[in-house]
């Protein structure tokens, strides 16, 4: 059973922002997520630099998807359970996020705007083999068996919140399952 959209909207309202105010702030250029906007195609930044974790940090997850709604859904689904979630709308933003912090899992769209998520996953496998990657895609038919081996799992869009929770918990461990809203 998936978490109903009404429950997600209640989460927004509890945070002091209604869906309408989010839409208004987005239209005004005041993005609720740190990675709003699209950057021009650039040479990918190296992904080798790592930030050492501190004892107080919990698992950090990055959602790399060019669709604002998907990024927002992932943030609203995982943050209440105690995960730190960052978002990236492009390969450049993903590289910047990976350079700035310790990351446990990247949820990666294979069609990341003008960037190829499969190529990004190959680079991550070479440069950061300890980093788990899960493909989050509506185009899983593009993945051949070798590509599927690059990822911890493949989450097919549209996905349920339970599927997302299971994938994240299998990599990062459960955080605060008691915080979940009843569906």
N, C-alpha and C positions, 0 to 999 in steps of 0.2 A: 504494500500500500504506500503510495507516495504522499509526501507532505503537500496538503492543498495550498493553492496560491493564496487563499484567504489567510492562512497561517503566516505566510511570508509577508503579506501586507500588514498583519498585526505586528510583526517584528519591526517593520519600517516605522509604524506609528509609535511603537513603544520607544523607539530611538529618537522621537521628536520630529521626524520628517515623514510626511505623507507621500504616497506615490505621486500625487500631483505636484508637491513641492520639489520632489526629485526631478520630475520632468521639466518644471519651470527653471530650476537651477541649471539643468543640463542645456536647455535652450538658450539660457543667458551666458553660457560658456563657463559656468561655475560647476565643474564636474565633481560629483560625489565620490568618484573613484580616482586614485592618483594617476591612472594611466589613460585618461580620456584623450582622444585626439588620434590622428593618424600622422605618422611621420613619412617623409619621402623615403624611397628605397635607398638604403645606405649599405656600406660594407659592414658586415656584422662585427661587433666588438668581440675581442677575445673573452672566453668564458673561464679562463684559468684561475684568475684571482679569487681567493676564498677568504671569507671573514671567519675567524675562529668563534665558535659559539661560547656563550657564557652560561653558567649553571642555571641562571634564572630564565633563560629563553625556552619557550616551548617549540613544538614543531612549526615550521613556516612552510606554507604551501603557496605556490604561485600559479594563478590561472592565466594562461596565455591564449587569448582568444580575441579576434577582432570584433566580436559581437558584444556590445555593451550589456545587453540583457543577460547573456550567458554569464559574463563576469559578475554582474550584480547578484544573480541567483546563487552562484557558487559562494560568494562572500557572505550573503545572508544565510545560507545553509550551514556553513562551517564555522563562522566566527562565534555564534552563540554556544558552540560546543567546546570552545577554548582553543581553537586553532588560530594562528595568526595567518591571515590570508592577504597576499599582495596580488595585484593584477597588472597585466601587461597587454597592450593592444597591438604590439608589433614585436618583431625579433630584436630590434634595437632596445626597446623597453625591457624585454626579458633579459637581455645581456646586462643592462644597467642594474636590474634588480638582483640578478645572481652575483654580480660583483660587490654589491653593497651588504649582503647578509647571507647567513647560513640558511640554506633551503633544504628541506627534506623531500619534497615532492613537487614536480611540475606537472600540471594538468595542461596538456598541449593540444591545441587544435591543429590538425594537419593542413588546413587551409587558413593560415594566419595572414589574412589580407593578401598582400603581394608576396609574402614569404612562404616557403615550403616547410611545413612542420616536420616532415619526415627527414629532410636535410638537417634541420635544427637538432632533431633527436640523434642523428648520427654524430654530429659534432659534440653534443653533450656526452654521448657514450664514449667517445674518444678522449675528451678533455676532462670530464667529470664523471668517471665510471661509478662513483659512490652515490650519485644523484638518481633517484627514482623518477621515471617519466611514465605518465599514463596518457594515452591519446584520448582526447575528448572530441568526438567528431561525428558528423552526419554523413561522412564519406568513407566509411570503413572498407568499402569495396575497392578503394585505391591502395589498400595495404596488402602487400604480398607477405608470405610467411616470414621472410627475412626481416621485413619492416616491422611486423608484429613482435618479433623477438627483441626489438629495440625498447619496447615498452613493458612496464610491469603489468599493465592491463589496457584494454581498449573499452572505453565507455561510449556507447552509441547514443547519439542525440536522436530524438529527445530522450532524456534520462530521468530516472526517478531519484529523489533525494536519498533513498535507501541505498541505491547502487553507488552513489557518490560517497556516502558515509562508509560503506563497506570497503571501497577501494582505498580511501584515505586511512581508515583504521588499520587496514592490512599493512600499510607502509609506516604510518606514524604512531599507531596505537590509539586506542580511544582516549579522549580527553575528559570530557564531562558529559557522559551520555545522559545523565539525569536532567541536564538543561534542555534537552530536546522538547519541542512543543508536541503535544499530543496531536495525532492526525485524526 
